[in-house]
C-alpha cells in the first residue's frame, strides 16, 4: 500500500487510505511461526468457516470485516471509479469467495494470489427463476 501511495495514479480524495479491516488474518497460536502451520488452520477452515481452533480469527469474521469495507467503499466512490485493495492473500481470497458467492470454507480452492497480483472482482449475478 505504501508503494501505491507513492505511485503516479489518479486517486479519489486526498490520498491512499489505510483501513484496519484489511489487516492480515490473525492465526492465533501460529502467528509469527512457520508458514506450514497455516495448513492446519486451512484444514479446519474446510470443515467450519466459523471455527477458531488454535485461537485463529474465523473465516466468517475475516469475510464480514472485509465485505463491510467493500460495501462502504462502493457507497462512497462515484460511478465508474475502481477501488484497489491491498492486503494479504488469505484475506483477499476469503473476500473473493463473497464476490463469487462461494461458500467461504472453499477459499483455498481459489487460484493462489502471487505477491503484487491484481485481480478484478465483480459480484457474481445470480439468476432468479420465477
C-alpha positions, 0 to 999 in steps of 0.5 A: 500500500505504501508503494501505491501511495507513492505511485503516479495514479489518479486517486479519489480524495486526498490520498491512499487510505489505510483501513484496519479491516484489511489487516492480515488474518490473525492465526492465533497460536501460529502467528509469527511461526512457520508458514506450514502451520497455516495448513492446519488452520486451512484444514479446519477452515474446510470443515467450519468457516466459523471455527477458531481452533488454535485461537485463529480469527474465523473465516466468517469474521475475516469475510464480514470485516472485509465485505463491510469495507467493500460495501462502504467503499462502493457507497462512497466512490462515484460511478465508474471509479475502481477501488484497489485493495491491498492486503494479504492473500488469505484475506483477499481470497476469503473476500473473493469467495463473497464476490463469487458467492462461494461458500467461504470454507472453499477459499483455498480452492481459489487460484493462489494470489502471487505477491503484487497480483491484481485481480478484478472482482465483480459480484457474481449475478445470480439468476432468479427463476420465477 
